[in-house]
Structures are given as structure tokens and as C-alpha cells.
């Protein structure tokens, strides 16, 4: 599997919105797959706290 395809699949597995995946892959394409895997978090982990904030 090509590196960009692996990154796309990782983003899908992590729950990132389908419409944002091409842009994200373009931005991270210069990084190694292992580095990307260490840097990104599952989408739900990133967005989970936003809806519960009351500022």
C-alpha cells in the first residue's frame, strides 16, 4: 500500500471527516507514516471536550 493510502486509511480509522482527509493527507505527505501515527490523535479524542466546555 502506498504511503498516502496508508495515511488516508489511518485518518479514516481515527474518525476524521471524509471531506477533510484529502487536505490533511496533502499537509502530512512529507512526513513518514510512523511519525504521523505518533503525532495525530483519534478525531473523537480531539473534539470530545469541545462540546462540554462552558466559557
Backbone bond lengths (Angstrom), bond angles and torsions (degrees), N, CA, C in turn:
res aa  C-N    CA-C-N  psi(-1)  N-CA   C-N-CA  omega(-1)  CA-C   N-CA-C  phi
1 X - - - 1.461 - - 1.525 109.02 -
2 X 1.314 115.82 135.42 1.458 122.01 178.81 1.537 109.92 -64.72
3 X 1.316 116.19 150.21 1.473 120.63 -176.63 1.529 111.98 -57.69
4 X 1.340 117.72 -44.57 1.468 119.53 -179.91 1.528 111.19 -63.32
5 X 1.310 117.33 -36.48 1.465 120.78 177.58 1.527 110.30 -65.57
6 X 1.326 116.26 -39.21 1.465 119.94 177.41 1.522 110.17 -63.77
7 X 1.328 117.00 -40.63 1.461 120.17 179.11 1.526 111.01 -67.09
8 X 1.340 116.78 -40.78 1.465 120.16 176.72 1.524 110.24 -59.05
9 X 1.312 116.22 -45.45 1.464 120.12 -179.02 1.525 111.26 -65.27
10 X 1.314 117.13 -39.25 1.461 121.14 177.45 1.529 110.17 -60.64
11 X 1.329 116.87 -45.63 1.464 120.84 178.96 1.532 110.68 -62.31
12 X 1.331 116.73 -40.79 1.472 119.80 176.68 1.523 110.54 -63.40
13 X 1.307 115.78 -45.39 1.469 120.21 179.72 1.522 111.27 -61.28
14 X 1.319 116.58 -32.41 1.462 121.64 -179.94 1.524 112.70 -84.50
15 X 1.331 117.44 -1.50 1.462 121.08 173.72 1.514 116.25 87.10
16 X 1.330 118.58 17.15 1.461 120.04 178.42 1.519 109.73 -68.91
17 X 1.343 117.89 144.96 1.470 120.81 179.50 1.529 111.11 -59.82
18 X 1.314 116.12 135.23 1.466 122.12 -175.88 1.533 111.83 -55.23
19 X 1.327 117.57 -39.49 1.470 120.33 -177.05 1.529 112.59 -68.50
20 X 1.319 118.79 -20.09 1.467 120.66 -179.74 1.530 113.18 -93.72
21 X 1.310 117.48 -12.88 1.470 120.88 -175.69 1.528 113.28 -61.03
22 X 1.350 120.64 -46.64 1.480 117.97 179.91 1.525 113.63 -57.78
23 X 1.329 117.45 -41.05 1.463 120.81 179.20 1.526 110.74 -66.12
24 X 1.322 116.33 -43.06 1.460 119.98 179.88 1.525 111.50 -63.73
25 X 1.323 116.88 -43.38 1.464 120.38 179.28 1.521 110.19 -61.88
26 X 1.329 116.43 -39.69 1.465 119.98 178.07 1.531 110.63 -61.49
27 X 1.317 116.94 -40.44 1.461 121.03 -178.75 1.526 112.97 -71.55
28 X 1.318 117.81 -32.76 1.464 120.91 -176.09 1.520 113.53 -100.68
29 X 1.331 117.57 1.89 1.466 120.96 -173.99 1.523 113.73 -62.80
30 X 1.313 117.91 -22.24 1.467 119.43 179.83 1.529 112.41 -82.67
31 X 1.328 117.04 -10.57 1.468 121.61 179.53 1.527 110.41 -90.00
32 X 1.316 115.08 158.25 1.459 118.93 174.78 1.529 109.15 -76.52
33 X 1.317 115.97 153.84 1.464 121.14 -179.75 1.527 110.89 -58.14
34 X 1.325 116.79 -42.30 1.469 120.12 -178.94 1.524 111.78 -63.02
35 X 1.323 116.52 -39.21 1.463 119.92 178.85 1.530 110.33 -66.84
36 X 1.322 116.65 -42.74 1.466 120.73 178.40 1.521 110.17 -60.88
37 X 1.305 116.30 -44.23 1.463 120.79 -178.67 1.530 111.22 -60.95
38 X 1.320 117.27 -34.30 1.461 121.08 178.84 1.522 112.58 -77.13
39 X 1.338 116.98 -29.46 1.456 121.19 -174.01 1.523 114.47 -85.60
40 X 1.325 117.36 -37.87 1.460 118.32 -174.32 1.518 111.37 -88.12
41 X 1.311 114.74 155.47 1.453 122.26 177.64 1.519 108.83 -115.18
42 X 1.305 117.40 156.58 1.462 118.79 172.58 1.527 109.80 -56.12
43 X 1.332 116.23 138.10 1.460 122.54 -175.28 1.525 112.02 -55.17
44 X 1.309 117.25 -40.83 1.469 120.19 -179.47 1.520 111.93 -64.75
45 X 1.313 118.10 -31.67 1.459 121.16 177.00 1.527 110.86 -67.70
46 X 1.314 116.53 -34.78 1.462 121.36 -179.02 1.523 110.31 -72.90
47 X 1.332 117.33 -41.81 1.463 121.26 -172.18 1.528 113.14 -92.61
48 X 1.313 118.75 -10.38 1.466 121.66 -173.78 1.525 112.86 -59.65
49 X 1.300 117.75 -41.56 1.470 120.67 -174.89 1.527 113.29 -79.32
50 X 1.323 118.33 -19.36 1.467 121.46 -174.70 1.518 112.85 -65.53
51 X 1.317 117.88 -37.84 1.456 119.89 -175.93 1.527 111.96 -76.77
52 X 1.310 117.70 -18.97 1.471 120.21 -177.37 1.524 113.51 -95.11
53 X 1.319 117.10 -2.34 1.470 120.31 -179.22 1.525 110.38 -78.18
54 X 1.304 115.22 137.45 1.457 120.65 174.83 1.516 108.45 -128.15
55 X 1.314 114.95 94.07 1.466 119.36 -176.36 1.496 110.34 -104.47
